[in-house]
Amino acid sequence: MELATFGNGCFWCTEAVFKELNGVIEVTSGFSGGDIVNPSYREVTTGRTGHAEVIEIEFDPAIISFQELLEVFWSTHDPTTLNRQGADVGTQYRSAVFYHNEHQRQLAEEFKQQLNEQNVFGKPVVTEISPWKNFFKAEDYHQDYYENNPNQGYCQFVIVPKLDKFRKIFKAKLK
């Protein structure tokens, strides 16, 4: 098994997306990239800890590659907005790949460069690509948020449309 760590906005949305991929074993919501050990959600939301909301993905590379995870990553959020995803604003919502090894770094850099060269989004991709240095699991109520709260307003108005779009584009990769 391998790990991938992505920051692509609110982890409630991104966790729900990646959990549906064939080859993904576990998705954990948490925080990465900051300087405080084991920060709370409340601390991270201030934007002063340096952490991003992330998901840490345990995956089987024999079933789904890191390259395929990157494809889903860049297709399911706006990597052209600095420190923002939709209504969520702050450094904690930045687009980021926290790579675990040189191979992941190289793939992420090449993918980002191709997106920019091809002007896929009509604006430059601003995704941070940094070495993984830490991961802190978010509080339990953040884990499996969509599964546990499917009728909550945020889930209905933000997560469901994102999942519908994702399922259409990546239906061949779903569990």
C-alpha positions as CSV (number, residue, x, y, z in Angstrom):
1,M,0.0,0.0,0.0
2,E,1.0,3.6,-0.6
3,L,-0.1,7.0,0.7
4,A,-1.2,10.2,-1.1
5,T,-1.9,13.4,0.7
6,F,-4.0,16.1,-1.1
7,G,-5.4,19.4,0.0
8,N,-8.2,20.4,-2.3
9,G,-10.6,22.4,-0.3
10,C,-13.0,21.2,2.4
11,F,-12.1,17.6,3.4
12,W,-15.7,16.7,3.7
13,C,-16.1,16.9,-0.1
14,T,-12.8,15.4,-1.1
15,E,-13.1,12.5,1.3
16,A,-16.5,11.5,-0.2
17,V,-15.0,11.6,-3.7
18,F,-11.9,9.6,-3.2
19,K,-13.6,6.9,-1.0
20,E,-15.5,5.8,-4.1
21,L,-12.4,4.9,-6.2
22,N,-11.5,1.3,-6.8
23,G,-8.1,0.7,-5.3
24,V,-8.6,3.2,-2.5
25,I,-8.4,1.4,0.8
26,E,-8.9,4.2,3.3
27,V,-9.4,8.0,3.3
28,T,-8.8,10.0,6.4
29,S,-9.6,13.7,6.9
30,G,-7.0,15.8,8.6
31,F,-4.4,18.5,8.5
32,S,-1.0,18.7,6.9
33,G,1.7,21.2,6.1
34,G,1.7,23.3,9.3
35,D,4.0,23.8,12.3
36,I,1.8,23.0,15.3
37,V,1.6,19.4,16.5
38,N,-1.8,17.9,16.5
39,P,-3.9,21.0,15.8
40,S,-7.6,21.1,16.4
41,Y,-10.0,22.0,13.6
42,R,-10.8,25.3,15.5
43,E,-7.1,26.2,15.4
44,V,-6.6,25.3,11.7
45,T,-9.7,27.4,10.7
46,T,-8.0,30.5,12.0
47,G,-5.5,30.2,9.2
48,R,-2.6,30.8,11.6
49,T,-1.3,27.2,12.0
50,G,0.0,26.8,8.4
51,H,-2.0,23.6,8.0
52,A,-4.2,22.8,5.0
53,E,-7.3,20.6,5.3
54,V,-6.3,17.4,3.6
55,I,-7.2,13.9,3.0
56,E,-4.7,11.1,3.4
57,I,-5.4,8.3,1.0
58,E,-4.2,4.7,1.5
59,F,-4.3,3.1,-1.9
60,D,-3.2,-0.1,-3.7
61,P,-0.9,1.0,-6.6
62,A,-1.6,-2.3,-8.3
63,I,-5.2,-1.2,-8.8
64,I,-5.0,2.6,-9.0
65,S,-1.9,4.6,-9.7
66,F,-0.7,7.9,-8.1
67,Q,-1.1,9.4,-11.6
68,E,-4.8,8.4,-11.6
69,L,-5.3,9.9,-8.2
70,L,-3.7,13.1,-9.5
71,E,-6.1,13.1,-12.4
72,V,-9.1,12.9,-10.0
73,F,-7.4,15.5,-7.7
74,W,-7.1,18.1,-10.4
75,S,-10.5,17.3,-11.9
76,T,-12.5,17.7,-8.7
77,H,-11.5,21.2,-7.4
78,D,-10.3,24.5,-8.8
79,P,-6.5,24.5,-8.7
80,T,-6.3,28.1,-10.0
81,T,-7.6,29.9,-6.9
82,L,-5.0,30.7,-4.3
83,N,-6.2,29.8,-0.8
84,R,-9.8,29.4,-1.8
85,Q,-12.3,26.7,-2.9
86,G,-15.8,28.1,-3.5
87,A,-17.0,29.9,-0.5
88,D,-14.2,28.5,1.7
89,V,-11.4,31.1,1.9
90,G,-8.0,30.9,3.7
91,T,-4.7,29.1,3.5
92,Q,-6.3,26.0,5.1
93,Y,-8.3,25.5,1.9
94,R,-5.3,25.8,-0.5
95,S,-4.7,23.4,-3.3
96,A,-1.8,21.2,-2.4
97,V,0.0,17.9,-3.1
98,F,2.1,16.8,-0.2
99,Y,4.3,14.2,-1.8
100,H,5.6,11.1,0.0
101,N,8.5,10.3,-2.3
102,E,10.5,11.6,-5.3
103,H,8.3,9.7,-7.7
104,Q,5.2,11.4,-6.4
105,R,6.9,14.8,-6.6
106,Q,8.0,14.3,-10.2
107,L,4.5,13.1,-11.3
108,A,2.8,16.0,-9.6
109,E,5.2,18.6,-11.1
110,E,4.9,17.1,-14.6
111,F,1.1,17.0,-14.4
112,K,0.9,20.6,-13.1
113,Q,3.2,21.7,-15.9
114,Q,1.1,20.0,-18.6
115,L,-2.1,21.6,-17.2
116,N,-0.4,25.0,-17.4
117,E,1.1,24.4,-20.8
118,Q,-2.2,23.3,-22.3
119,N,-4.0,26.1,-20.4
120,V,-6.6,23.5,-19.3
121,F,-8.3,25.9,-16.8
122,G,-7.8,29.1,-18.7
123,K,-5.7,30.4,-15.7
124,P,-2.5,29.2,-14.1
125,V,-2.6,26.2,-11.8
126,V,-1.4,27.5,-8.3
127,T,-1.3,24.1,-6.6
128,E,1.4,23.9,-4.0
129,I,3.6,20.8,-4.4
130,S,5.6,20.3,-1.1
131,P,7.2,17.4,0.7
132,W,5.0,15.6,3.2
133,K,6.2,16.5,6.7
134,N,3.2,15.7,8.9
135,F,-0.4,14.5,9.0
136,F,-2.8,15.0,11.9
137,K,-6.1,13.2,11.9
138,A,-9.1,15.6,12.3
139,E,-11.6,15.1,15.0
140,D,-13.8,12.0,14.7
141,Y,-16.9,14.0,13.6
142,H,-15.1,15.0,10.4
143,Q,-14.4,11.4,9.4
144,D,-16.9,9.9,7.0
145,Y,-18.8,13.2,7.2
146,Y,-20.9,12.7,4.0
147,E,-21.8,9.1,4.9
148,N,-22.8,10.1,8.4
149,N,-24.7,13.4,7.4
150,P,-26.2,12.8,3.9
151,N,-29.2,15.0,4.6
152,Q,-27.2,18.0,6.1
153,G,-27.5,21.1,4.0
154,Y,-23.8,21.4,3.1
155,C,-23.9,17.8,1.9
156,Q,-27.0,18.3,-0.3
157,F,-25.9,21.6,-1.8
158,V,-22.1,21.1,-2.2
159,I,-21.1,17.5,-1.9
160,V,-23.9,15.8,-3.9
161,P,-23.4,17.9,-7.0
162,K,-19.6,17.4,-6.8
163,L,-20.2,13.6,-6.4
164,D,-22.6,13.5,-9.3
165,K,-20.1,15.2,-11.6
166,F,-17.3,13.0,-10.4
167,R,-19.3,9.8,-10.9
168,K,-20.0,10.7,-14.5
169,I,-16.4,11.5,-15.4
170,F,-14.8,8.6,-13.5
171,K,-17.4,5.9,-13.6
172,A,-14.9,3.4,-14.9
173,K,-12.8,3.9,-11.8
174,L,-15.5,3.5,-9.2
175,K,-15.8,0.6,-6.7
